[in-house]
């Protein structure tokens, strides 16, 4: 077992300078990990988390691990957490809270003290339990691959560090045999016998049945997960090759080329991979794809998920973070000057019309016939039913349709301002910074210019 463990460890982390950080709870699995690591001569330090969930028993676990390290001259690091308080504050389960706390601390230890990797004691049964939990929650091919022997732990302001699982191919029975035959001390967590947690329920109720059906289920399931992981690697390579052809980023905005997407071998999977980082779930992909596949693609269709929005455009899809919509703004401007309206600074000017005045204005600037728009000016947020007669076009146009034509995103709409005759008039006179109503156009008879600039 030592030879196998040493071989696996060297494959996961090539030899080099620096110690690794072992996550050791004091239970059988992690104490086996610590013992094997020490026997293989791998430089290490021990990290122990006291989650204070079992009173004196939790303190006893910490005491055992600290004593074991002291006797062998191994650096010992300890963190104490208010796990129940963290779970309540985050609105998550105790299991999730403990996971968040320990991995954040492990990462901080590596950042501050330079450990090469974090090593955890997950074994073969843990991996099968993870696979079953993934299946019950619903998963893609990546979830079918279970846990990987070598993963990555993101560490803020430091970068990713290796997260190693050298015991992943070992069974619980092998670990028990090693611990007992080599008299490795450990403590039994009484909550492991409880079926209140989903993982424990699978461990005590489901895995024994699988063992009855197929005594070699660990090897069989391990092979299944390995093949799923290999298939995922192939898909990852294909996605990396196709992604630059289908999408591009401009700042924080993702643009997806609809034509290239639909001509790909699997547009549904490709769209899922493109939107996955933005939190879009698999059940939203068919609806988005359906709009893109429709004849005469509907522009301006909005799909929102977890703080992001995907908006269909004439070219495909645009994905942005959703900013909080401005509160309803209503501002009366009595005369020329500088005014604050939500996120904007409005500069209002009046001046005689020059002999040569360009009617085409810079972005964010509108010029109108001052006689057609006497003070005070009413500036407000857009409202349902707003419409105008855009300059150069016949008939009225809904503001919502104008937003679509101008490819306004949801954040853009939230920050937009309009110019109205009165606060309750739905016939607006301008979409500030972009379009004016025909009634305000500058004509040969115009003597005074009113200019509004948005900054």
GUZA-282485 format. One line per field, with one value per residue (C-alpha): x, y, z negated; residue number from 1; residue in three letters. Coordinates in steps of 0.25 Angstrom, whole numbers, plus 2048, in hexadecimal, padded with zeros to 3 digits. Example, Ala and Ser with C-alpha at 12.3 -4.5 7.8 and 13.67 -1.06 7.14 Angstrom:
2
x = (831; 837)
y = (7EE; 7FC)
z = (7E1; 7E3)
rotor = (1; 2)
ronu = (ala; ser)
END
This chain:
455
x = (800; 80C; 812; 804; 802; 810; 80E; 801; 806; 812; 809; 800; 80B; 819; 824; 828; 82C; 821; 817; 809; 7FD; 7F6; 7E7; 7E6; 7D9; 7DD; 7D4; 7D9; 7DB; 7E3; 7EB; 7EF; 7F2; 7FB; 802; 805; 80A; 814; 818; 81B; 824; 81B; 81E; 811; 809; 7FC; 7EF; 7E4; 7D6; 7CE; 7C0; 7BB; 7AF; 7B0; 7B5; 7C0; 7C1; 7C5; 7D0; 7D4; 7D7; 7E0; 7E7; 7EA; 7EF; 7F8; 7FE; 801; 808; 810; 815; 81A; 81F; 815; 810; 802; 7F8; 7EA; 7DE; 7D1; 7C4; 7B6; 7B0; 7A2; 7A3; 7A9; 79E; 793; 79A; 79B; 78E; 795; 796; 7A0; 7A7; 7A9; 7AD; 7B8; 7BD; 7BD; 7C5; 7CF; 7D3; 7D4; 7DD; 7E6; 7E7; 7EC; 7F6; 7FC; 7FC; 803; 80C; 80F; 80A; 80B; 7FD; 7F1; 7F0; 7E2; 7DE; 7D3; 7D2; 7CB; 7BE; 7BE; 7BF; 7B3; 7AB; 7AF; 7AA; 79D; 79B; 79E; 794; 789; 78B; 78C; 799; 7A1; 7AC; 7B6; 7AE; 7AE; 7BD; 7BC; 7C8; 7D6; 7E3; 7E9; 7E0; 7E2; 7DF; 7DD; 7E4; 7E1; 7ED; 7F6; 7F1; 7EC; 7F4; 7F3; 7E8; 7ED; 7E5; 7F0; 7E6; 7DB; 7DE; 7DF; 7D2; 7CD; 7D1; 7DF; 7E0; 7DA; 7E4; 7F0; 7EC; 7E9; 7F6; 7FF; 7F7; 7F5; 7ED; 7E0; 7D3; 7C5; 7BB; 7AE; 7A6; 7AC; 7A2; 796; 78E; 78A; 794; 792; 7A0; 79E; 791; 797; 7A3; 79B; 78E; 792; 7A1; 79E; 793; 79D; 7A7; 79D; 799; 7A7; 7B3; 7BC; 7B4; 7BF; 7C8; 7BC; 7B7; 7C6; 7C7; 7BA; 7BF; 7CC; 7C6; 7BD; 7C8; 7D0; 7C4; 7C3; 7D2; 7CE; 7C2; 7CB; 7D5; 7CA; 7C4; 7D2; 7D3; 7C5; 7C3; 7CB; 7C4; 7B6; 7B8; 7C0; 7C1; 7C1; 7C4; 7BA; 7B1; 7B0; 7AB; 7A7; 7A6; 799; 79C; 7A9; 7A2; 797; 7A0; 7A8; 7A7; 7A0; 79A; 793; 79F; 7A8; 79E; 79D; 7AC; 7AD; 7A2; 7A6; 7B0; 7A4; 79B; 792; 78C; 789; 77A; 77C; 784; 779; 771; 77D; 780; 772; 772; 77F; 77A; 76D; 76B; 76D; 774; 76D; 777; 776; 771; 776; 77A; 77F; 787; 78F; 792; 794; 78C; 78D; 786; 783; 789; 788; 796; 794; 795; 79A; 79D; 79F; 79F; 792; 794; 78A; 77F; 77F; 774; 769; 76E; 766; 76E; 769; 773; 770; 77B; 789; 793; 799; 790; 791; 787; 78A; 797; 798; 79C; 794; 79A; 78F; 793; 78B; 792; 790; 790; 79E; 79E; 7A4; 79F; 7A0; 793; 79A; 79F; 7A9; 7A4; 79D; 799; 78C; 789; 77B; 773; 772; 765; 75F; 763; 761; 766; 763; 768; 762; 76D; 769; 76B; 764; 756; 74D; 746; 750; 751; 756; 757; 766; 76C; 76C; 761; 753; 749; 74B; 754; 754; 760; 761; 762; 76D; 775; 775; 779; 784; 788; 787; 78A; 782; 78D; 78C; 77D; 77E; 787; 77F; 779; 76E; 769; 75A; 750; 74A; 74D; 741; 742; 745; 749; 757; 760; 76D; 775; 780; 78E; 788; 77B; 772; 763; 760; 759; 767; 76F; 778; 772; 777; 76E; 775; 77C; 780; 786; 783; 78E; 78D; 79A; 79B; 7A7)
y = (800; 809; 807; 809; 816; 81B; 818; 81F; 82B; 82D; 82D; 837; 841; 83F; 840; 84E; 857; 85B; 854; 850; 853; 847; 849; 840; 83F; 834; 82A; 81D; 821; 82E; 827; 81C; 827; 82E; 821; 81C; 82A; 82A; 81C; 820; 82B; 836; 844; 849; 851; 84D; 856; 853; 85A; 85A; 85D; 85D; 855; 849; 850; 849; 83E; 849; 84E; 83F; 83E; 84A; 845; 838; 83E; 848; 83D; 834; 840; 844; 836; 835; 844; 847; 856; 857; 862; 863; 86C; 86D; 870; 875; 86B; 86C; 87B; 87B; 872; 87B; 888; 882; 87A; 86D; 85F; 85C; 853; 85E; 868; 85F; 85C; 86B; 86E; 863; 865; 875; 872; 868; 872; 87D; 874; 870; 87F; 883; 878; 873; 865; 85E; 857; 853; 844; 83E; 830; 82D; 81E; 815; 814; 824; 825; 81B; 823; 830; 82A; 825; 833; 83A; 830; 833; 842; 842; 843; 843; 83B; 842; 83E; 82F; 830; 831; 837; 838; 833; 841; 84D; 85C; 864; 873; 87C; 88B; 894; 888; 87F; 871; 866; 857; 850; 841; 834; 829; 81F; 820; 812; 80C; 806; 808; 7FA; 7FC; 808; 801; 7F5; 7FF; 807; 7FA; 7F3; 7FF; 804; 811; 819; 820; 825; 820; 82C; 827; 82F; 826; 81B; 825; 825; 833; 837; 833; 82E; 825; 820; 81B; 815; 80D; 80A; 80A; 805; 7F8; 7F5; 7F8; 7EF; 7E4; 7E6; 7E7; 7E4; 7EB; 7F8; 801; 7FC; 7FD; 80A; 810; 80B; 812; 81F; 81E; 81C; 828; 830; 82C; 830; 83D; 840; 83E; 847; 852; 851; 853; 85E; 865; 864; 869; 874; 87F; 87D; 87E; 889; 895; 89E; 8AD; 8B1; 8AA; 8A7; 899; 899; 88C; 88B; 885; 880; 879; 873; 86D; 867; 860; 851; 852; 860; 85C; 857; 863; 86D; 866; 867; 875; 879; 870; 87A; 884; 87B; 877; 869; 85E; 860; 86E; 86A; 865; 871; 87A; 871; 871; 880; 87F; 874; 87B; 881; 890; 88F; 898; 8A3; 8A8; 89B; 89B; 88F; 891; 888; 88B; 899; 898; 89A; 894; 89D; 898; 8A2; 8A2; 89C; 891; 893; 89D; 89A; 8A4; 8A6; 8AC; 8B9; 8BD; 8C6; 8D4; 8D9; 8E0; 8EE; 8FA; 908; 915; 91E; 92D; 932; 931; 92B; 91D; 913; 905; 8FB; 8ED; 8E8; 8F4; 902; 90A; 917; 920; 92C; 936; 93F; 946; 93D; 93F; 940; 933; 929; 91A; 913; 906; 906; 8FE; 8F2; 8F6; 904; 909; 916; 91B; 928; 930; 936; 929; 925; 930; 92F; 928; 91A; 90E; 902; 8F5; 8E6; 8DE; 8D8; 8CE; 8D4; 8DF; 8E3; 8ED; 8F1; 8EF; 8FA; 8F6; 8EB; 8EB; 8E7; 8E4; 8DA; 8D3; 8D6; 8C7; 8C5; 8D0; 8C9; 8BC; 8C4; 8CA; 8BD; 8C2; 8B8; 8B7; 8BF; 8C9; 8CA; 8CB; 8D8; 8DE; 8EC; 8F2; 900; 903; 90E; 90B; 900; 8F8; 8FA; 8ED; 8F5; 8F7; 901; 8FA; 8EE; 8F6; 8F4; 8EC; 8F1; 8FD; 8FF; 905; 911; 916; 915; 921; 928; 934; 93D; 938; 944; 93E; 930; 928; 91E; 913; 90B; 8FE; 8FB)
z = (800; 7FD; 80B; 812; 80A; 80C; 81B; 81C; 814; 81D; 82A; 824; 81F; 826; 81C; 818; 80D; 802; 7F9; 7FC; 7F2; 7ED; 7E9; 7DD; 7D5; 7CB; 7D2; 7D7; 7E6; 7E3; 7D9; 7E3; 7ED; 7E3; 7DF; 7ED; 7F1; 7E5; 7E8; 7F7; 7F2; 7F9; 7F2; 7EC; 7E2; 7DC; 7DC; 7D3; 7D2; 7C6; 7CA; 7BC; 7C0; 7B5; 7A9; 7A1; 7AC; 7B6; 7AC; 7AA; 7B9; 7B9; 7AD; 7B4; 7C1; 7B9; 7B1; 7BC; 7C4; 7B7; 7B5; 7C3; 7C5; 7D0; 7D1; 7CC; 7D0; 7CA; 7CD; 7C4; 7CB; 7C7; 7D2; 7CD; 7CD; 7DB; 7E1; 7DB; 7E1; 7EE; 7EE; 7F2; 7EC; 7E1; 7EB; 7F5; 7EA; 7E5; 7F3; 7F6; 7E9; 7EA; 7F9; 7F7; 7EB; 7F3; 7FE; 7F4; 7EE; 7FB; 7FF; 7F2; 7F0; 7FE; 7FD; 80B; 80A; 801; 7FF; 7FB; 7F7; 801; 804; 80E; 806; 805; 814; 817; 80D; 814; 821; 81C; 815; 823; 82A; 820; 821; 830; 837; 844; 849; 840; 833; 838; 837; 828; 821; 827; 821; 824; 824; 822; 816; 81A; 810; 810; 814; 815; 821; 821; 819; 81B; 813; 812; 80E; 80E; 807; 811; 817; 809; 803; 7F5; 7F1; 7F6; 7ED; 7E1; 7E3; 7E3; 7D7; 7CF; 7D3; 7D0; 7C4; 7CA; 7BF; 7C4; 7BE; 7C3; 7C6; 7C0; 7CB; 7D5; 7D0; 7D2; 7DF; 7DD; 7E8; 7F6; 7F8; 7EB; 7F0; 7FD; 7F5; 7EC; 7F4; 803; 804; 7FD; 807; 812; 80C; 80C; 81A; 81F; 815; 81E; 81F; 81B; 826; 830; 82C; 82B; 83A; 83E; 838; 83E; 84C; 84A; 846; 853; 85B; 854; 857; 866; 865; 85E; 869; 874; 86C; 86B; 87A; 87E; 873; 87A; 887; 880; 875; 872; 865; 865; 857; 84E; 859; 861; 86F; 875; 885; 887; 895; 891; 885; 88D; 897; 88D; 88B; 87D; 87B; 86F; 868; 86D; 868; 85A; 859; 85D; 853; 848; 842; 841; 839; 843; 840; 84B; 84A; 850; 85C; 864; 863; 867; 872; 877; 879; 880; 889; 88D; 89A; 899; 88C; 882; 87D; 86F; 868; 85A; 852; 844; 83A; 82D; 830; 83F; 84B; 859; 863; 872; 87D; 88C; 88B; 880; 871; 868; 859; 84E; 83F; 83B; 833; 82A; 831; 82D; 824; 82B; 82E; 830; 832; 835; 83C; 83B; 844; 84A; 840; 83B; 834; 82E; 832; 82D; 833; 83D; 83D; 846; 84C; 852; 85B; 863; 86D; 87B; 887; 88E; 89D; 89F; 894; 896; 894; 891; 883; 87B; 873; 867; 86C; 872; 878; 87A; 87E; 871; 875; 876; 868; 85E; 84F; 846; 84C; 846; 845; 840; 841; 84C; 849; 850; 85C; 85F; 86E; 877; 886; 889; 891; 8A0; 89E; 8A1; 896; 887; 881; 874; 86B; 868; 877; 878; 86D; 876; 882; 87B; 874; 866; 85B; 84F; 847; 852; 851; 842; 843; 84F; 84D; 856; 858; 856; 857; 84A; 83F; 843; 853; 85A; 867; 864; 86B; 86A; 866; 860; 867; 873; 879; 87A; 87E; 88C; 885; 87F; 88C; 890; 89C; 8A5; 89C; 88F; 888; 87B; 878; 86B; 869; 85E; 85C; 854; 84C)
rotor = (1; 2; 3; 4; 5; 6; 7; 8; 9; 10; 11; 12; 13; 14; 15; 16; 17; 18; 19; 20; 21; 22; 23; 24; 25; 26; 27; 28; 29; 30; 31; 32; 33; 34; 35; 36; 37; 38; 39; 40; 41; 42; 43; 44; 45; 46; 47; 48; 49; 50; 51; 52; 53; 54; 55; 56; 57; 58; 59; 60; 61; 62; 63; 64; 65; 66; 67; 68; 69; 70; 71; 72; 73; 74; 75; 76; 77; 78; 79; 80; 81; 82; 83; 84; 85; 86; 87; 88; 89; 90; 91; 92; 93; 94; 95; 96; 97; 98; 99; 100; 101; 102; 103; 104; 105; 106; 107; 108; 109; 110; 111; 112; 113; 114; 115; 116; 117; 118; 119; 120; 121; 122; 123; 124; 125; 126; 127; 128; 129; 130; 131; 132; 133; 134; 135; 136; 137; 138; 139; 140; 141; 142; 143; 144; 145; 146; 147; 148; 149; 150; 151; 152; 153; 154; 155; 156; 157; 158; 159; 160; 161; 162; 163; 164; 165; 166; 167; 168; 169; 170; 171; 172; 173; 174; 175; 176; 177; 178; 179; 180; 181; 182; 183; 184; 185; 186; 187; 188; 189; 190; 191; 192; 193; 194; 195; 196; 197; 198; 199; 200; 201; 202; 203; 204; 205; 206; 207; 208; 209; 210; 211; 212; 213; 214; 215; 216; 217; 218; 219; 220; 221; 222; 223; 224; 225; 226; 227; 228; 229; 230; 231; 232; 233; 234; 235; 236; 237; 238; 239; 240; 241; 242; 243; 244; 245; 246; 247; 248; 249; 250; 251; 252; 253; 254; 255; 256; 257; 258; 259; 260; 261; 262; 263; 264; 265; 266; 267; 268; 269; 270; 271; 272; 273; 274; 275; 276; 277; 278; 279; 280; 281; 282; 283; 284; 285; 286; 287; 288; 289; 290; 291; 292; 293; 294; 295; 296; 297; 298; 299; 300; 301; 302; 303; 304; 305; 306; 307; 308; 309; 310; 311; 312; 313; 314; 315; 316; 317; 318; 319; 320; 321; 322; 323; 324; 325; 326; 327; 328; 329; 330; 331; 332; 333; 334; 335; 336; 337; 338; 339; 340; 341; 342; 343; 344; 345; 346; 347; 348; 349; 350; 351; 352; 353; 354; 355; 356; 357; 358; 359; 360; 361; 362; 363; 364; 365; 366; 367; 368; 369; 370; 371; 372; 373; 374; 375; 376; 377; 378; 379; 380; 381; 382; 383; 384; 385; 386; 387; 388; 389; 390; 391; 392; 393; 394; 395; 396; 397; 398; 399; 400; 401; 402; 403; 404; 405; 406; 407; 408; 409; 410; 411; 412; 413; 414; 415; 416; 417; 418; 419; 420; 421; 422; 423; 424; 425; 426; 427; 428; 429; 430; 431; 432; 433; 434; 435; 436; 437; 438; 439; 440; 441; 442; 443; 444; 445; 446; 447; 448; 449; 450; 451; 452; 453; 454; 455)
ronu = (unk; unk; unk; unk; unk; unk; unk; unk; unk; unk; unk; unk; unk; unk; unk; unk; unk; unk; unk; unk; unk; unk; unk; unk; unk; unk; unk; unk; unk; unk; unk; unk; unk; unk; unk; unk; unk; unk; unk; unk; unk; unk; unk; unk; unk; unk; unk; unk; unk; unk; unk; unk; unk; unk; unk; unk; unk; unk; unk; unk; unk; unk; unk; unk; unk; unk; unk; unk; unk; unk; unk; unk; unk; unk; unk; unk; unk; unk; unk; unk; unk; unk; unk; unk; unk; unk; unk; unk; unk; unk; unk; unk; unk; unk; unk; unk; unk; unk; unk; unk; unk; unk; unk; unk; unk; unk; unk; unk; unk; unk; unk; unk; unk; unk; unk; unk; unk; unk; unk; unk; unk; unk; unk; unk; unk; unk; unk; unk; unk; unk; unk; unk; unk; unk; unk; unk; unk; unk; unk; unk; unk; unk; unk; unk; unk; unk; unk; unk; unk; unk; unk; unk; unk; unk; unk; unk; unk; unk; unk; unk; unk; unk; unk; unk; unk; unk; unk; unk; unk; unk; unk; unk; unk; unk; unk; unk; unk; unk; unk; unk; unk; unk; unk; unk; unk; unk; unk; unk; unk; unk; unk; unk; unk; unk; unk; unk; unk; unk; unk; unk; unk; unk; unk; unk; unk; unk; unk; unk; unk; unk; unk; unk; unk; unk; unk; unk; unk; unk; unk; unk; unk; unk; unk; unk; unk; unk; unk; unk; unk; unk; unk; unk; unk; unk; unk; unk; unk; unk; unk; unk; unk; unk; unk; unk; unk; unk; unk; unk; unk; unk; unk; unk; unk; unk; unk; unk; unk; unk; unk; unk; unk; unk; unk; unk; unk; unk; unk; unk; unk; unk; unk; unk; unk; unk; unk; unk; unk; unk; unk; unk; unk; unk; unk; unk; unk; unk; unk; unk; unk; unk; unk; unk; unk; unk; unk; unk; unk; unk; unk; unk; unk; unk; unk; unk; unk; unk; unk; unk; unk; unk; unk; unk; unk; unk; unk; unk; unk; unk; unk; unk; unk; unk; unk; unk; unk; unk; unk; unk; unk; unk; unk; unk; unk; unk; unk; unk; unk; unk; unk; unk; unk; unk; unk; unk; unk; unk; unk; unk; unk; unk; unk; unk; unk; unk; unk; unk; unk; unk; unk; unk; unk; unk; unk; unk; unk; unk; unk; unk; unk; unk; unk; unk; unk; unk; unk; unk; unk; unk; unk; unk; unk; unk; unk; unk; unk; unk; unk; unk; unk; unk; unk; unk; unk; unk; unk; unk; unk; unk; unk; unk; unk; unk; unk; unk; unk; unk; unk; unk; unk; unk; unk; unk; unk; unk; unk; unk; unk; unk; unk; unk; unk; unk; unk; unk; unk; unk; unk; unk; unk; unk; unk; unk; unk; unk; unk; unk; unk; unk; unk; unk; unk; unk; unk; unk; unk; unk; unk; unk; unk; unk; unk; unk; unk; unk; unk)
END
